[in-house]
């Protein structure tokens, strides 16, 4: 029997009105597509975008969610979030319980997956929690399955005690999934011309996923806890169909592959590049990817460049081999340097990502990271302080050492940006000064990359040919909105 479902993405603290949002919430859009394929009615709400795009205060935001739930009267309410939005998850679950006392309220997302028992114990308004990839189990719950009968689901027994069913690795193919339900999102906002999507490049860009997970187990990353099966991919044929449909539907000149490691399967990437040529996307849609130094080579990068790859993000992380080893990164500084040179030799824009202040990092080691960035001279860099995430190997070690509370993530103040302790070998003052220096270095590269490369000018010509003269804002009226403002 068809049901009504509402899926809600929670907001983090410290957001500003008008702030650029990089990409659409594909996780919820995949869930929505699976529910619709099963015959159910679905609505989405992204609370982060309500705050940034419409400038809602927290009381207005809560009223918008309450109003949506009162209008839709859903049978199932899904609430997703990250560690930084846990405080909002608490409030949304309580709003959902008051507005729809009979609905099944389900938690999900990266944070819920990494600490499922603690999350469900804290969020008393929810009925159950889905661990990991949720497409299959959200459909089973919508069909009336008991949470206690489904693998990888946390639920409460008759006494209110949280129980967790063993999590079984999914055996279904990613190609069996319907593409994300982008029509339920206000895509006109997500694909607006921004240098935030492909950092430093003024390109209208849409995101997509060709794979899930990662082969590796970096100590700072929560991906290993979330993707029990490791690295899984869509077939090249599935990926090219989705890429083409996005380009045709939204007239974007660029795509960003949000895969953790786009080049993780070399044979698959080479086949995808063949299809990129065959399907006529060369010159019509350029693309950007994230990659690891140990998964690229000259031939692969040249093939990608010929197909239209214009930007590669390399997870360099550190300029110290000791820190890379502690991270369990699986790459050396020499490998990172060589990979960066290969990217530049292929004529592709280079972005390097650096993490500052991981456990035990010294001032000299962090300065070596900045020196590496200077030596590589990339078009862009992300240089950010280390954020402790639950479920990671670093977090487990810090808790065992007594340097971190087990519930360090359990923040209740939605207005306060979560602050984490300095776990490096530096003093707090030195760490703050070096983080500021890293931010200035990244900003300098960002400003320097503002010039328009040849492929950007070509993309503008393609856009004019496909779309014609500049359209009025009324052109966006056909797009379904994932952001609702409460009545005045």
C-alpha positions, 0 to 999 in steps of 0.5 A, a space after each residue: 500500500 502506498 504511503 506518504 514520506 517526508 525526508 529532512 536534511 538537518 542544518 549545522 550551526 554558523 551558517 550565513 544567509 546567502 552562503 553558497 551551497 556546493 551540491 544537492 543532497 544526493 543521499 536523500 535524493 537517492 532514498 526519495 527515488 527508491 521510495 518513488 520507484 516502490 510507489 510511494 509519495 515523497 517530499 524533501 526538505 533541506 533545512 540548511 538551505 532554508 537558512 542559507 537561501 531564505 535567511 530563516 531564523 531557527 524559530 522560523 526554520 522549525 515552523 517551516 518544518 512543522 508546517 510541512 509535516 502538518 500539510 503532508 501528514 506523512 506515514 514515514 519521516 526520515 531525518 538525516 544529518 552529520 555530526 555537526 548537525 546533531 543538535 538540529 537532529 534532536 529538535 527535528 525529531 521532537 517536532 516530527 513526533 509532535 506534528 505526526 505522533 503516529 508516523 514512523 520516524 527514522 534516523 540515518 546518515 553518516 553520524 547515525 551510522 558511526 554511533 548508532 546506539 548513542 544516537 538513538 538513545 539521545 534522539 528520543 523522538 525517533 523510532 529507529 535508525 538505519 546504519 549505512 546505505 539505506 535505499 533497500 531498508 527505507 523501502 522495506 520500512 515503508 512497506 511495513 516491515 518491523 525494524 527488529 527484522 531488518 539487518 543494520 537497523 537500531 530500534 527500541 524494544 518493549 522496555 525502551 532499550 536500544 537493540 542493534 541488528 547485525 549489519 550485513 554488507 549490501 549485495 545489490 548492484 548500485 545499477 539497480 538504483 534509480 537515479 537521484 530524484 533531482 526533480 524534488 530539489 531546487 536544482 536552479 540554486 545548486 547549479 548556479 555559477 559559483 567558484 565554490 563547486 569547482 574551487 576557483 572556477 566560475 562554472 555552473 556545475 552539478 554533482 553526481 556519484 559514480 561510486 561509493 566508498 573507498 579502498 583505503 582506511 584513513 585514520 581521520 575519515 569516517 568513510 570506512 565506518 559508513 561503507 562496509 563493503 568498501 569500494 563499489 561502483 556504478 557501471 560506466 554505462 549507468 554513469 554516462 546515462 546519468 551524466 548525459 541526462 543531467 547535462 540535457 536537463 539542466 544545461 550545465 557546462 560542468 559536472 563534479 564527480 563526488 566519488 571519494 576516489 574517482 580513479 579507484 578503478 582504472 579500467 572503469 575510468 578508461 571505459 567511461 572516457 570512451 563512452 564520454 567521447 561516444 555519447 558526444 559529451 566531449 566539448 559539451 560537458 567538462 568534469 572535475 574529480 577527486 583522486 588519490 596519488 596512488 591511483 593516477 598515472 600519465 596515460 590515465 590523466 591524459 585520457 581524462 583530459 582529452 575527454 574534458 577533465 579540467 580539475 583534479 582534487 588530490 588528497 595530499 593531506 600532509 607534507 610529512 611522511 611521518 604524519 601520512 603514515 600515522 594517518 594510514 594514508 597509504 601514500 608518501 610525500 614523494 608519491 603526492 608530489 609526483 601525482 601533482 606533477 602528472 596532473 599539471 603535465 596533463 593540462 588539468 587544474 590542480 587542487 590539493 587538500 591539506 589537514 592541519 593539526 592531526 594527532 601528534 603533528 608538530 609545528 615543523 610538520 605542518 609548515 612542511 605541508 605549507 611548503 609542499 603546497 607552495 612547491 606544487 603551485 596548484 590552482 586551488 587548495 583546501 587547508 582546514 583544521 582537523 575535525 574529529 569525527 566519531 567512528 574514526 580510528 583517530 577518535 577511538 585512539 583519543 578516547 582510549 588515551 583519555 584525551 577525548 570524551 566518548 560523547 564529544 559530539 553530543 552538542 545541544 546548542 544549535 547556535 554554537 559552532 562545535 569546537 574540538 580540542 587541539 590534539 596536535 603537538 603544538 600549543 593552542 596559540 601556535 596551532 591557531 596562528 598556523 591555521 590562519 596562515 594556511 587559510 591565507 595561503 588557500 585564499 591567495 591561490 583562490 584569488 590567483 586562479 580567478 582568470 578565465 582559462 580557455 575551456 571556461 570561455 568555450 563553455 560559455 559559448 556552448 551555453 549561449 548556443 544551447 540556451 540562447 539569451 539570458 533568461 528571466 528568473 521565471 525560468 526556474 518556476 518549473 523546478 520543484 522546491 526543497 525549501 519552504 518558507 512558513 506563512 508570513 
